[in-house]
Amino acid sequence: MLLCRVPALSQTLARWGRRSHRGGGLLLRGALSCSSGRRHGVGSGEAQTLYRDTVLLPRTEFPMKLTGQELLDRELQIQEECGFADLYSWQRERKAKKEFCLHDGPPYANGDPHVGHALNKILKDIRTRFEMLRGRQVHYIPGWDCHGLPIELKALGDLGTSGLSPLQIRQKAREFAEGAIARQKAAFQRWGVMADWDRCYYTFDGAYEAAQLHVFQEMHSKGFIYEDYKPVFWSPSSRTALAEAELEYNLEHVSRAIYATFPVVTLPPEIASEDGLEGVSVLVWTTQPWTIPANQAVCYMPNAQYSVVKRDDNCQLLLVASERTANMAALLGTELQTVGTFTGSQLEGGFCKHPTIPDKQVPLLPANHVTMAKGTGLVHTAPAHGMDDYGVASQFKLPVECMVDEDGKYTELAGPELQNLSVMSEGSDKVISMLKECGALVMEERCVHSYPYDWRTKQPVVIRPSKQWFINTASLKDKAKEALQKVRVLPESARGSLLAMLDRRTYWCISRQRSWGVPIPVFYHRETGEALINKYTVSHIAKLFKEKGSDCWWELPAETLLPPEVLKKSKAGPVSDYVRGEDVLDIWFDSGASWAAVLEESDSRADAYVEGKDQIGGWFQSSLLTAVAVKNRAPYRSLVVHGFAVSEKGEKMSKSVGNVVDPDVVINGGKHSGEPAYGADALRWWVAESNVFSEVQIGPTALNSAREGISKLRNTLKFLLGNLRGFDPRVQAVDPKEMHYVDQYMLHQLREYGIKVTDAYGEFDAGRAIRVLQAFVTGDLSSFYFSIIKDRLYCDPEDSLGRRSCQTVLEEILDGLTRSVAPILPHLAEEVYLHAPGHDKGETLFRSGWIKSSSVWRRPGLEEAVEGACAIRDSFLSSIPGKNAAQYDLTVAIEPGLMFELMESLQEEPTSTTSQLAELMMAARVNLTSELPRDLHPEALLNNGTFLINLEGGVIREDSAYTIAAVPTSTARCPRCRRHTAESADCLCPRCQTVVSQAH
């Protein structure tokens, strides 16, 4: 159905609308006395006062603007007066047919609240408030991730760990986390986040830790968790193993890359008979020269082609991949003559001399991870220091010897020249020097590339083997992918990243060598080192953790941790044979098990997880893997992945750059003049207005936009409240069937608006909800409905059907608008509700439901009648550009038919100054006829148009033509209502005469 709209109603009408909004156009300045005034025995001054007193201008105590401390005080007052603190518990106790569960990804308890917290928490709160208003019982329990190295390091400060027991470290870390939690919680409450703040979850709670151990035990019993000695990402700066999710990749890392030779001492059998291959060396390239001492093999690609080439400058023979020879020639600055060419598979059985370890030989071995993108097509392989290298070692039974300690220094296994040297600095220097001394260094170059860093210390990591606990994610991958197919992902584009992250993770190291965390509940046999861990030991430890907290792992004697009945069931020896483990669980396992500790046991599945895109490889994944392992399904029905908060220039926020936006300063203002107090609702509007699925910019521009958006909305709400003064919808509301058509039409538009807003919130798209709101306020209300009804609203008798009809609709609009913005602006919504008519004192908006609408608001032919009239008005206004419509008489000629019948429903008599059609046209008088009169005024402005009527889904279609003639009116402007409907300039129009007469 074509919807006809007037964007601005013409400049004249827009000006009239603005004057009327202020009431200025209706307050008479020196109005002329008229015969009606004299007839009633009053003079001109008295008449002016009488006119003014009978004009029903908007009146409300709702303030147009709140700024500074007044705004802050009002928000806090609203929170108190409207029971923000009790709202969550109230809605949990009420009966509801459905529950909506949004599981809170726990923020890290290691610092002050920041704008990223605001983006995440407010986005969640908008959805939970919306669901609560819709009548659902919301399950939303805020939580905090409380363990881990950053908290431990910050808690200890300059003390370090020297001389402190694990329990002392844990006590300091707990105190630090509790302080951060208190600050963050207070901020979240100030932002208006609805939750049961007395019943949050914390990963250091005994009950939470117990639930986590049950997940651990279940995964262990199914074979998903195992202990092994293999390479892991190791952070020398943190002295602990790291999981993939704890890495940051520094794209500007600089390495000393080298090309080095491994002389071939045993030619591969298939090419041994070839002439001219004596003295050939395999050429390898690596960005990690410190791993050369740990070399156990050189790998080739079986189906690639390899060449032995001779250098023109020194006759050296080198074995390289054929497709890399041109690059190598350019790099070395010499011609390379091909001596022989072979396939990779022909290299099998060859052996090379290790360049730095005398008498050590290493084999040439096939491997699928070899690529031709860089280097020589032959890969130096150190199983202790590479994931792919370790895979080769496992296949060919190569030794995996670790020459690097927990501080990232060479051990004695590396030899006296290297022992105690840091592998990433002086250790690399020494290895390059050794290669140069033995003639194996062909070339060195500076290489800028992506390299993994510890996300906490911002220092580079190494790969080294150690005995750790792992989750075999390779065996869970397919199940996890299948589970993800049933999960809705917003935006859908994030699904690919989720799947790619899963693909890259073959195993997950879950043990950490720290004190502040949940202990891995394992005991080791003193002599054999064999691990004692089963459902009996873990269940007992979980029970103790639930009662006493995980500190008891260090506090209680071994006999309590491993009582006789548990040892008996475990078929283990005496407790004296065992020592407790010292590792703690990765905090990603901590938080990844939250579904088991927080969600309702009956389902253990949330309707939504909502976090930033960094959680694609973090909490989203760890939650998925643990839930799939235990429950065979994802712990969430939908995932919402939002972007990061960035500066106004799109830069990552950094204290050193000075572009950090503090949410506390946003709300309360800062010390500088350019940091005004915006209040919590402005912060919430910023979140809602943003495209949260990309990077979200914040700064003065965005915040001023938020403030301006709220200010314009307040203006509209104030207008609505002002015109509802003294109106009680419970007793004075007009039945929709008795309303003016334009009023009924607006109820229909309001219903459509409510549907659109509801859909937007349901898609986590509060930005669309705001755009729908602004389009409705600007297009349907300000430019259309408000400008049409002001005359009826201000100048009709107070208790007239027309005015009450209008007020009934305004009350519905006020109610619908207020409820529709309540999830975003809870403080403003409740403030409006306190001033709004139709409910008892003490009622609050959030306890009274969502937008109310009725299907009876939609009547066949209603849209066509009003929109057909709008189409006629468009033609009328285009014929009088820049002129005032109120100064014209309008003749509308329509051939008999459906269109004519619709216009007759708006104006039954042939000519009228007070009909609904005249009101819509905003003209002085409207004549409705089937054809233009022959004696048409010579100055008449003519215009033609058509309007397509489409009823009953296309069953009834009629393209109707109309002609309009606009003639300057001969009537005078009424001094009270300012419409050109009076007999003379000193006389009131008939409508105003009646109103003034009744008032007098």
N, C-alpha and C positions, 0 to 999 in steps of 0.2 A: 504494500500500500504506500503510495507516495505521500510523504509527510511534508506539508508546506510550512515553511517557517520564514519569519522576517528577522534577519540577523540583528538589525539595529532599529527597525521601524522607521527609518529615515532620521536625519539629523534633528529635525524639528521635534519629532515625537520623543527622541532620546532626551532632548533638553527638557521637554515637558515632564518626562518621567523623573528626571533628576530633581526638578523643582518640587514635584509632588512628593517625592520621597522625603524631602526635608520639611514638607508642609508649607513651604514658602509660597507656592502658587495659590494656596487657599486661604492665606491670612490676608485680609483685605487692607490695603493701604489707601485711606481716603476714598473708600467706596462711595459712589454717588447715592444720595437718598432716592428712594423710588416711591411710586404711588402706594405700593403695598406697605412700605414702612410708615407712610403718613396715615394710611387707613388704620393701621394698628396703633396709632397715636405715639409714634416714636420719631425722633429726629435722626439726622444722618449719622451722628456719632453713636447714638444708641443703636441704630440699625447695624452699624459696623460691628459693634460689640455683640449684638444679638446673632449676627451672621457667624462671627468667629466662634461663639460659644456653641452654636449648633452644628459646626463642622467637627466630625468625629476623627480628629487627628490621632496618630499612634502615640500611645503613652505607656512607658514601661520603666521599671527601675533597673532592668538588665543593662549593664554598662556597655557602651560601644567599644571601649578599649580598656585593657588592663596592661599596665607596664610596670617595670621595676619591682620594688618590694611589694607593692599592692598585688601584682600578679602572683608572686611567689607565695605570699600569705594566703591568697585565695585558693591556690592549688592545695596547699596543706590543709586548709580549712575544709575543702571539699572532701579530701581523703578521710578526714576525721568524721565529718558530718554524714557522709554517705557510706560509711562503713567499709572502706576499701580493705581494711585488714581482716574483716570477717567474711568477705564475699566468697572466698574459695571454700571455706568450711560450710557456709550456708548452702552453696550449690551442691556440695557433696552429700548433704543430708536430705535434700529434696528428692522426690520421686522423679525418675526420668526413664523414658523407654530405651534410650540409647546412651552409650558412653563414647566420649571422644578422648583418646589417650595420646598425648604428645609427650614423648619421653625426652627429658632434658639431657642433652649431652653436657657432661660436667665441665665447666670452665676450670682452668688450673688455678689453684689457690696459692699463687706466688707473687701477687702484686696488687696494685690499686685497680679499681674499675677503669676501663678504657672505652673508647668509642666503638671498638669491635664488639665488646660486651653489649653495648647499647643496641647496636644493629641487630645482634642475634636475639637478645632477650625481648626487645620490643616487637620484633617480627613474630616471635612465638606468641607473645601476649595478645597481639592483634587477632591471631587465629583462635586462641583459647577463649578470649572474651566473645568473639563472634559465635563460637560453638555454644558457649554458655547461654548467650542471649537467645539462641535458637531452641533452647530447652534441653540441650544435651548435658549429661553429667561429665564434667571435664576431669580427667585424671592428668595432673601435671605436678610432678614433685621435683622441685629444683635440687640440683646436686652439685658437688664439688669433687674434683680430682685432687686428692690431697697428698699423694706419695710422690716419690721421684727425686732425681738429682737436683733440679733447679731449686727446689724448696730446701733440700739438704744443704746445698752450697750457700744459699742466701742466709739460712738460719745460722750456719757456722761462721759466716763472714771470714774474718782474718784468722780465726782460731784454727781452721783446718780440722782434720780428724785425729791428729796426733794426741795421744794421751786420753782420748775420750772413748768410753765404752759404747757399744751399740745402743744401749738403753739411754745413755746421756745424749747421744746424737739424735735419737728418736724423740726425746723429750723436747729438745730445742726446735727440731723440725715441726713437731706437732704445734708448739706454741706459735711459731711463725705462720703456719697454715691457718690456724684459728684466727689470728689477727687479720690476715688477708680475706678470709671468709666473711668476717664481721663487716669489713669495709665494703666489700662487694655486695653483700646482702643488703646493707643499708642503701646503697646506690640503686639496686634493682627495685627496692620498695619505693624509693623516691620517684622512680620513672613510672610508677603506677602498675608494675607487674603484679598480676593476680596469682597468688599461690598460698599454700599453707606454710608460712615462713617458720612455724614452730616444728615442722615435721619434714625437714629437708633430708637428703641422703648425702653421706660423706664416705669416701672410700676408705677412711681409717676407722670407721665404726666396726665393732666386733661382729655385729649381725651381717653387715655387708661383706666383711672378709670371709665369714663362714660360708655365705652363699657363693662367693667366688671360688672357694676351695672345693665346693661340691661340683662346680663346673669343671675345675681342673681335674678332679678325680674321675669324673665321667669321661672326659676326653682321654685321660691316661688309660683308663680301663678299655677303651675302644681302640687303643693303639695310635691315637693321633698325637700324643705327647710322648717324647722319648728323650733320653740323654745320649749325647754323642760328642765325639771329639772331631770338630770340623772347623773350617775357616768361618769367621764371623767378622762383621764390622766392629772394630775395636777403637775406642776413643782413649788415646794416651792421656789427654787432658782431663778426662773423667775417670779413668782407670776402670772402665766397665765395657761390656759388650753392648752393642746397640742394634735395634731392629731397623729395617728399611725406613719405617715411618719416622724414625728419629734423626734422619739425615736431612741436611740441606745441601743442595749442589751449588757450589761456587763456580760460576761460569768463567771467572777471571783467574782461576788458579794457574800458577806458573810452575811447570816442571822442567827439570833438566833431562830432556829426552836424549837417548843415545842409540847409535847403530853399533853393534858389536858382533864379532865373529866367533863362531864355535867351529874349530877345525874338525873336519870329518876324519876320523881315525879308522872307521870300518865303512867302506862304501856299501850301499844297499846291494844285495845280491843281483838284482835285475839290471843294474848298470855298472857292475864292477868290471865287466869286460870292455867297457868303452875306453877308448884311448884319450889321453889328455886330461884326465880328471884327477891326477895326482896333485895333492896339496890344496884341494878345494876346501873352502870354509862356508858353513851356513851363516848367512847374514840375518840377524834379528834386530828388531826395533822395540824399545820399551820406554815408557814415560816414568817407570819406577825402577831406576837402576839399582836401588838398595835391595831389590829382590833377586838379583843375579846370584848371590852366594847360595840361595835356596833353590836354584834351578835343578830340576830332575828330568827334564825332557825338552825337546823342541818339536812343536806340532806343525803339521801341514794339512792342507785341504786335499782329501783323496782324489776328487775329480777335477782339480785345477791343473794347469800346466806350469811346469817349473823349468828354468834354464840355468845352465852353468855359463857364466859370462866372465870374460877377461877384461880387466881394467887396462886401458891404453897407457895410463900414466905410470903404473908400477907392476903390470902383468899379474896382479893378484886375481885368483880365481874365486868367484863368489857364487853361491847357490841362492837364487831368488825366484819369486813367482814371475812367470813370463810377462804378465800384464803390468808388472811393477817396474820392469827394466828401464823404460823411458823416463819415469819419474826419478829412479835412482841415478841414472846418468846425469840428468839435469842437476840433481842435488849434489852429486860428487864432483861435478864440473869436468867430466871426462867421458870419452866414448867407452861403451861396453860392447865387446865383441862376443856374440853367442858361440859357445863351444859345443854345447849339446842341449837337447830339449827332452823332457820326460814328463809323464803324468805323475801326479802326486802319489798314486798308489804304488809306483815303481820305487818310491823312496823307502818303503817298508824294509826294516832290518838294518838300516844304517845307524851308526853310532858316532857321536861327536865328543870331543874333548872339552871338559868344562874349563872356561877361560881362567878362573881364579883359584880353582882347587886342583892341585896337582894329582895326577893318577885317577881322577874321577871322570868316568865316561857316562854320557846321557844318550838315551835312544831318540831316534826320529819316530814320531808316532802320529797316526791320523786323528783328526778332531774336527767336529762340525762347527765349533765356534770360531774357527779361523776365517777371517774376511780379507777382502782385497781393497777395502776402502782406504787404508793407510798402511804405512810400514812396508814390509818386504814380502808378505804372504807366508812368512814363517814366524811362529810365535814362541817366544821364550816362556817356559812353563814352570811355575813355582807353586806346587800344590798347596803349600802352607799359606800362600798369600793371594789366592784368587779363587773365586767361586767356580769358574769354568775349569781352571787348572785342577781343582780338587776333583771335579767330575772325571777328568782324564786319569788322575791318580787312582780313583776308585775302580775304574774300568781295567787299568793295566797293573794294579797292585803296586803302585809306586810308593815310596816312603813319604810321609807327611811330617817333616821335622820342623818345629817352630824355633827360629833363631832370634825371635823378638819377644821381649818381656812386656809386662803390663804398662810400663812407662814409655813404650815405643823405642826401646834401646836394644842393641844386639846383645845376645847372651854369649856365654863362652863357646857355645856350639858354632858360632860364626868365626871363631879363631881369635887369637890375641890382638891382631891388628884392628879388628872391628869391635871387639867387646866393649860394652858401655857407651858406644857412640849412638846418638839419636838417629834413627834410620832416615827421617825426613830432612835432616840437615847435614851435619858433619858425616854421618854414616854414608849418605849418597855421595858426598864429595870424595870420601875415601875409596869407595867402590869404583868410581870413575877413574880415580888416580891409579888404582890397581890394574884396571883394564888397559889404561894407557901404558903402564910399565911393561905389561906382558904382550903388548902389540895387538891387543884384541879390540881396541877402540878405533872404529873407523871414522866416526863423526859424532859431534854433540850439537844439539840445537835447543833453543828456547821454545817451549811448547805451552801455549795458553789453551786450557781446555776445562771442561766441566769435571769437578772432583768433589767427592762427598766430604761434608764437614759435620761435626757434632752440632746439632741444632741448638744446644744449650750453651756450649762454651765457644762456639764459632771457630773452632780449631779443626784442622784436617784429621781425618781418621785413617787407620791402616786396616788391612785385612790380615788377620792372624788366627791360627787355630787355637781353640781352647775347649775344655770340656764344659758343655752348656746343655741346657734343656731347650728342646725345640718342639714346635708344632709342625707336623708334616702337612704343609698347606697344599702340596702337589696332589695329595690324595683327597683333599677337600674341594679342590678347584671346580671340578665339574658339578658337584652338588651345589656349590655356592653360585655358580653361573646359572644353573637351573632355577635356584631360588630367586635370583635377581630378575628372572623373566617375569615373575609374578608380582614384582614390586613396581609401583608407579614412580618414575623419577622426574622431578622438576628442577631445572629444565631437562628435557629428554636428551639433549646433547651431552649431559654429564654421564649418561649410561656407558658410553664408549670408554671414558676415563676409568670408571669403576671396573670394567672388564679388563682393561689394559693393566691396571694396577694388580689385579688378581693374577694375571698371566705372568707378570714379572716376579712374583713371589713364590719361589719353590719351597722355601721353608722359613719359619719365623722363630728367631731366637727369643725366648721369653725369660731367660734368667739374667739377673743383674748382680754385679758384685758391689752392692751397697748395703747400708743398714736401714734406710728409711723406705720401707715397703712391706708388702705381705710376704712373709717367709715361704719359700717353697717347702712343703711339708715332707721332707725326705731325710732319712737317716742313712749313714754309710757305715758299712762294716769296717772296723778298725784295720783289719789285716788285708782283706781282699778288695776293699773299696767298693764292693757291690752295694747298689742302692736298695734300701728297704722302703717300699712305697706301694700301698694297696688300699682297697676300699676300707679296710678296718683301721689302718693307721690314719688315713686322711679324714675319715669320718670322726674319729676321736679328736684329732687336732681341731677340726672345724667346730666341734662342740665346745672345746676349750676357748677358741677364739670368740665364739658367740657370747660366752659367759664373761670372759676376762679381757678380750682384745688380744691382738697379736703380739703385744709386748711379752705375753706369757711364754713365748718361744724362747726368750732369753731369761725370763724370771724363774720359771718352774724347773725343778730337777728332772733329769731324764726319766726317772721312774714314774713321774706323773704324765709326762708326754708319751711314754711308751709303757703303759701298765701291763702287768702279767697277762691279763685276759686278751689284750690286743696282740702281744707277742705270741701267745698260744695260737690264736686264730691265724696269725701270719706265718705260723710254723717257723718262727725265728728263734735264735739262741737268746741268752740272757741279755738284759739291757746294757750291761757293761761292755758288750761286744760292739756297741754302736755309738757313733757321734752324730750330732744333729748337723744338717747342712747349713751353710752360711749365706747362700744366695737368696735374693728376693725376686719376686715376679715383676716383669716388665709392666710399667703403668698402663700400657695399651691393653694388656690383659686385664689389669685392674678395672679400667673403665669399660672394656669390651664385654665384661661379664655383668654389666649393670642391669641388663634386661632380666637376669635371674634374680637380682636382689631387689629391684624396684617395681617391676611390672606385676600385675595381678597374676597369681600362679595359675589361674584357670586358663589363661591364654598366653601369657608371657610374650605378647606381641603388641606393639604400639601402632596406632593409626599413622603416626608420622614421626620421623627423626628430622630435625631442622638444624643444619650446621653449615659452616663455611666450607669452601671448596678444598681447604687443606685436609679436611677429614675424609676425603675420598680414599686416601691411602692410610688414614688413621682410624678414628672411631667407627666410621661407617663400615670399614673393612673388618676391624677386630670384632665388632659386634656380630657381623654376618658370619664370620668363620666360627666363632664360639657357638652361636645359636644353631648353625647348620650342623655342627659336629654333635651337639647334644639333642636338638629338637628336630633336626632334618628340615628346617625352614628358616627363612629370614625373620629377624625380630621386629621388622617394620613392614607395614603395608605400603607406605610411600616414603620417599626420600626427597627432601627439599635442600638443594645445594645453592647457597648464596655466595656472593663475591665478598671481597674484603673492603673495609673502609679505607679510603685513600684521601690524600690531600686534594685541595681544589684544583691543583695542576695535574692530578692523576698520579702523584708520586707516593711511594710507600712512606708511611709516617715514621719519623725518626727524631729522637731528642736532639741528636747532634746537628741535624738539618734545621731543627726548630719549627717543624710543621705539624707537631702533634696537637690534636684537638682534644681537650679534656672535657668529657661530658658534664662534669661538675661545673666547669666555667661556662659551658653552654647554657645550663639551667640557671645558675645563680649569678652569672656575670663575673668578670675578672677585674683585676686591678687597673687595667688599661681602659682608656675611653672607648676603644673599638671593640670591647668585649661586653656587650649589653646582656642583661638577664632575659633569656628567651623563654624560660620555663620548661617544664617537662613535656607539655603537649607539643611544643614546637620541635623538640627532639624526636618525638614520636611521629609527627607529620613528616619530618625529614626522612625517617625510615620508610614510612608508607609511600611517600611520593617518589622515592628512588626506584630505579630498576635494579632490584636486589640480586638479579641473576647475573649481573656483571659487576665490575668494580664500582663501589659507591662513593662518590665524592662528597666531602663535607668541608665547609668553610663559610665565610660571611655570605657569599652569594646564595648558597643552598639554604642557609639558616634564615636569611632575610626573605627568601622565597617562601619558606615555611611560615614565617610570621605574617607575611602578606596574605598568604592563602587562608590562614586562620582569621585574620582581620576581616577579609571579605566575607567569610562565612558568618562571622559574628554580626556583621552588618545586616545580612539577610535574616538571620535568626532574630535580631533585634526588631526588624521590621515586622516579622511574623508575630512576635510577642506583643509588640505595641498595638497591633490591630486586633489582638485577642483579649484585650483588657475588658473585664466584666463579662466575658463569654464563658459559659460552662457547657462543654459538649455533652455532658451527661443528661442535661435537661433541655438544652437549646439547639441541639444538633438537628439539621434538616435531613429528612429521608432523601437519599440520592435521586429517587424518582421525581421528587418535587423541585429539585435544584435547577438552576440555569444550566443550559447545555454546556457552556464553557466550564462551569464548575464541575459538572459530571466528567467532562473531558479531562480536566486536570486530575481527577481521581484515577482515571484510566492511565494517564501519563505517570502518575505517582506509582501505580501498580507495576508498570513496565520498568520504571526506575528501580523499584525494590527488587525485582527479578534480576536485573543486570548487576546491581551491587552485591546481591547474595551470591551470584555466580562468581563474581570477581574474588570475593573473600574465600570462597570455596576452592579457588585455584591458587591460594597464597599470593594473589595479585592485588595487594592493597593499592598499588599505584593506579591500576585500572579503576578501582573503586573511587579513588579521588577524581580521576578524569571524568567518570560517569557523573559524579556529584557536581563537579564544576560545570559540565555541559548542561545538566538539569537546572542548576541555579541560574546560570547565565542565559541559556536559550529559552527554556520553558517558563522560568519564573520571572527574572528581572526584565528581559526584553519582551516577554509576551504577556503572561498572566497578570503580573503586578501592574503593568502599565494600563491594562484593560479595566481592572476592577477598582482602581483607586477612586474613581468618581462614585461608584456604587457604595464602596466601603466608607468613604468619608462623608458623602452627602445624602445618601438615602436615610430614611428614618431608622433609628437605632435598632428597633425590634422588627424591622420589615423582613419579609421572607427572602428578598433578594440579598440583603446584607447578611442575614443569618446563614443563608446558603453559602455565601462567600466565606464567612467565618468558619463554617463547618469544614470547608476544604482547607482553609489556611491552618486549622488545628491539625488536620490529618497530615498536611505537608510538614508542619513543624515537628510533629511526632515522628514522621518517617525520616526526615532529614536528621533529626537528633539521634535516633536509633542507628541510622546508617553510618554516622561518623563516630559513634560511641566506641567501637573497638580501637579506633585510631586516637581519638581525643576523649578519653574517659572523663577528664576533669571538666572540659567544656560541656560535654553531654549532660553530666550531672548538674552543672550550674544552670543550664537551660531548663532542665527538668524541674529544678526548684522554683523557677518562675512560671512554668507552663501550667495552663488550666487543665482540669479534668481528672485530677487525682488527689488523694488525701495527703495531708501534711505528714512527712516522715517516710513516704514512699520514695524509693530510689529507682532510677531507670534500669540499672543492671539487674534488678530483681523483678522486672516487669516485662521482659521478653523482647523479641525482635520486631521488625517492621510489620505492622498490621495492614493487611489488604484484603479485599473481598472480590470474588468473581462477579458480584452484582455491579461492580463499578464498570464493567464492560458491557455496553449495550449496543446492539446492532444499529448501524446508521449514525451513531453518535460521532465517531471519528470523522465519517464522511461529511456530516453536517458542519462540524467546526472547521475541519481542514479545507472543505470547499469554500467556506466563508473566508478562510485565511488566503486562499488562492485569489479570491476576488479582491481582498484587501491589498494583496501584493500588487495587483494590476492598478488599483486605485492610487496607491502611494507612488507607484512609478510614473503615474500621469501628472503628479503634482510635486516634482522634486524640490526639496527645500522649503515647501509650504506646510502650513499647519492643517492637518486633516480636520480638526474641529471647526474650521471656518468654511467647510464645504457641505453642500447638500449632495447626496449621491443617489443616482438612479441606477438600479441594477435590473437589466433585462435578460431573462432566461426563458427559452422556449418551454412550453409545458412538458413535464417529464419528471424523472426522478430527482434531478438537481433542483428543479423548482420546488418540489415537495419538501426537500430537505431545507431549503432556505425559508419556506413558509413555516417550518417548525420553529425557526428562530424569529420570525416576524409574521404573525397571523394577518395583521391588517396591511393594506397596501402602502401606507406611509406612516412613519413613526420616528419620534425622537428618543424614545425610551425602550425600544425593543432590544432583544438580545443581539440581533444583527447590527443594530446601530451601535451598541456597545462594542462589538467586535470591530466594526469599521472605525470607531472613534470619530465618526462624522457628526455633523449637527443634526442631519435628518437623513433617513434612508427610505427611498421609494422602491418597492419591489413590484416588478411588472413583467408581463410576458413579452412585451416589445417596447422599444423606446417611443415616447410620444412624438407626434409630428411637430408640435410647437416647441421643440427643444430650444433652450436658451442658446443664442448664437455664440456665447463665450464658453459653452460646455466643452470640457476636455473629454474626448472619447478614447476608450481602450477596449480591446477584445482579449479573450482568453478561453482556454478549455480546461476542464477538470475531469479526470478519469475516476469514475465511481466503481469500486470493486467490492461487492458484498458476497457473503456466504461462500468465501473461498474461491471466487471467480465464477460462481453460478450466475450472478447478476453483475453485468459489466455495461457501463454506459459512459461514453465520452461526450460530456456535455459542454456546449458552448455558451458563453455569456458575453454581454456587452455592458460596459459601465459608462456613465456620463457624470462628471463632477462639475458642479456649478457653485461659485461663491455664494454662501448663504446670505439671505436678506434679514435674518434674525439677528438680534443683539446678544452680546455676551452677558450672561447672568452674573451679577456682582458677587454672588455667594459661591456657586459651583464652577464659574468660569467657562461653562459650556455655552455655545451660541444657540440658545434655545429660549431666550427671553423676547418678549414683544418689543421692548425698547431698552435703551441703555440704563434707564433709571428704574428698571422693574425686574423683580425676581422671576425666574422661569416657573411654570406651574408646579413642578416637583418641589422646588425650594420654597415656594409660597406655602405649600402644605406643611412642610417640615417646620418652617419658622412659625407658622400659625399655631401648630401643636405645641411648640416649645414655649410660645408666648402665653 
